[in-house]
Amino acid sequence: MIIQLIRQQTQGKAVRGQIALPFDPNNPLVYPTLENADFLIAPGTYPLRLTWSPRFKKLTPEVCDVPDRAGLRFHLGTKPEHSQGCVLLQPEALENLDEELFIEITDGSTDA
């Protein structure tokens, strides 16, 4: 299954977007995302796997096979400074990322 992260708006270092989890094609779950403009993952399609995070000391979704990058995760955060390439989500979104998936990242952001 492919989930989509669509970047929608950039304001300073904050890149806001949304992630759509299509577990039910007729009613996808949509959550806001936040990224740091200085450390964005390049647009593309990547495996998303649950792996052990030494920093968070638990399983977290990791964006894998990103060229020249490692340790890119989905985790909690409220400010762009909380990320150095990771995608920040709300707790409810993280609870729904409990299986191995693919993520498609697209850059449709506009400057605000």
Residue pairs with C-beta under 8 A, 6 or more apart in sequence:
1 22
1 23
1 101
1 102
2 22
2 45
2 101
2 102
2 103
2 104
3 19
3 20
3 21
3 22
3 48
3 97
3 101
3 102
3 103
3 104
4 19
4 20
4 22
4 103
4 104
4 106
5 17
5 18
5 19
5 33
5 87
5 103
5 104
5 105
5 106
6 17
6 18
6 19
6 20
6 106
6 108
7 15
7 16
7 17
7 33
7 35
7 40
7 105
7 106
7 107
7 108
7 109
8 16
8 17
8 18
8 108
8 109
8 110
9 15
9 16
9 17
9 109
9 110
9 111
9 112
10 16
10 37
10 109
10 110
10 111
10 112
11 111
11 112
12 37
12 80
13 36
13 37
13 38
13 80
13 81
14 34
14 35
14 36
14 37
14 79
14 80
15 34
15 35
15 36
15 37
15 40
15 80
15 109
16 32
16 33
16 34
16 109
17 32
17 33
17 35
17 109
18 30
18 31
18 32
18 33
19 30
19 31
19 33
19 87
19 89
19 93
19 103
20 28
20 29
20 30
21 28
21 29
21 30
21 31
21 93
21 96
21 97
22 28
23 29
23 96
29 93
29 96
31 89
31 90
31 92
31 93
32 89
32 90
33 87
33 88
33 89
34 77
34 78
34 79
34 80
34 83
34 87
34 88
34 89
35 41
35 80
35 83
35 86
35 87
35 88
36 80
36 81
36 82
36 83
36 84
36 85
37 80
39 83
39 84
39 85
40 85
40 107
41 63
41 66
41 69
41 72
41 85
41 87
41 105
42 66
42 67
42 105
43 105
43 106
43 107
44 66
44 104
44 105
45 102
45 103
45 104
45 105
46 63
46 64
46 65
46 66
46 102
46 103
46 105
47 63
47 64
47 65
47 100
47 101
47 102
48 61
48 62
48 63
48 64
48 74
48 97
48 100
48 101
48 102
48 103
49 61
49 62
49 64
49 100
50 59
50 60
50 61
50 62
50 97
50 98
50 99
50 100
51 59
51 60
51 62
52 58
52 59
53 59
53 60
53 62
53 73
53 75
56 73
56 75
60 73
60 74
60 75
60 94
61 73
61 74
61 94
61 97
62 71
62 72
62 73
62 74
63 72
63 73
63 74
63 87
63 103
66 72
69 85
71 85
72 85
72 86
72 87
73 86
73 87
74 86
74 87
74 88
74 89
74 93
74 94
74 97
75 86
75 87
75 88
75 89
75 94
76 82
76 88
76 89
76 90
76 91
76 94
77 83
77 86
77 88
77 89
78 88
82 88
